[in-house]
Amino acid sequence: MTLTAIRSDLNWYILFLCWLTAGISTAGSLFFSEIMQFAPCVLCWYQRIFMFPLAAILMAGLFPFDKNIVRYAIPLAAGGWLTALYHTLLYSGAIPKGLQPCGQGVSCTEANLDIFGFITIPLLSLMAFSAIALLLIILKRRLSQ
């Protein structure tokens, strides 16, 4: 194999990891709402608005590999990351409850899941968007070399 082919394969694997993260996040979100019967709050819906199409767009960029996929995926990952960060800060109490958009319906600070005493649904979403955004930034830098 040539160096170019190895670099190309590695770029594909990076994009595959992005898609895998988005796919698992999408499946997890649907599992929590449809199987576990956790009603999503307003901020969870906004995060879904960013994550669900991200999974589809990233998959479309895999076959065949599209080097322009970063251009389409980064805005979704960034928007989802900002929403997840706000939700995580709101959930942790760093942002006052008076600033939460969940005035009616399901509370954005309701504790449905608490793994190891600190891993919550908003934190899981933040970690997923962080991983996707970081991998996309790495891919963009690799593609621009």
N, C-alpha and C positions, 0 to 999 in steps of 0.2 A: 504494500500500500504506500502511496505517496503521502507526503506531508499535507498536501492540499486535501486529499481524501480523508485523512485522519481529522483535520480541522473541521471539515464539513460534517463528518460523523459526530464530532463532539458538539457542534452547534445544534445538530438535530436532537441530540440527547438532552441538551439544556432546554430546548423548547419542549421536548417530551416531558421533562420534569415539571415545567410550568403547567402544561396541560394536565398532568397527573394530579398535581396539587389542586388545580381548579376543579377537576372532575371529582376528586374525593371530597372537596369542600361542598360542591353542589349536592352530591349524594348525601353527605352528612347533614346538610341543611334540610333536605327533604326528609331524611330519617327522623330528625328531631321534631319536625312539624307534623308529618303524616303518620309515623309509627309511634313515637313517644307522646304525641299530642301536645307538644309545646307550641302554643300560639305565638307566632312571630310578632314582635313589636314594630313600630314604624321604622326605626333605624335598622332592624333586621331586614325589613323589606327593601330598604335602600341598598343595603349591602348585597342582597340577592340580585337587585337590578344591575349591579356591577359584575357580580361573580358568574351568573348563569350565562350571559353572552360571552364572557371571557373564556369559559370552557369550550364553547362552540367555535369561537374565533381561533383559539390556540390549536384546536384539533384540525381546523381547516388549513392552518399554516404548516401542518406536519406533512401532508400528502398532496402534492409534492412540497418539499421544504420551500417556504416563502421567506426570503430575507427581509421583506417589508413588514412582516407580521408585528414586529416591535412597535412600529409606528401606530398600529391599530390597537395594540394591547396595552401599551403603557398608560394611556389616558384612563382606561377602565381600571387598571390596577391602582393607579394613583387616586382616583376618585373613591374607590372602595377602601383603600388604605386610610384616607382622611376620615371617611365615615366610620370605619371600624375604630380608629384612634379616638374619635369623639365619643363613640359609644362606650369604649373601654374606660375612658376617663370619667364619663358620666356614671357608669356602673360602679367604679371604684370610689366615687364621692369627691373626686378632684374638681369636678364641675358641679355647681349647685343644681339641685333638682328643679329649681325654677326655670332653668334654661333647657330643660328637656322638651323635645317636640311631642312627647307621648302624653298629652293631656287627657286623652280619652282612650279607652280600650286597654290593651295590654301595656303594662309599665315597662319602660326601657331598662329599669334597674331591678326587675324581678329576678330572683335567683332560681332558675330552673335546673342548672347544672353547676356543680362545684367539685372539680376533680383535684385531689391533693390539697384542698383548701384555698386554691388561688386560680386554677384554670377554669375560666368561664367561657360561655359561648361567644361573647364579644372578644375575649382574648384569643380564642381559637381562630376567629375570623381575622383579627389583626395579624396573627402569626402567618396565616395563609396568604393574605395580601402582601405581607412583608416579603415572604419567600418568593412569591411570583414576581414582585417588583424588582427584587435584588437579582434574580435570575435573568429577567428581561434586560436589566442594565448591563449585566455581564455579557449577555448575548449581543447587545447593541455595540458594546466596546469591541468585542471580538469581530463583529461583522464590519466595523469601520476601519479595521487595521489593513 
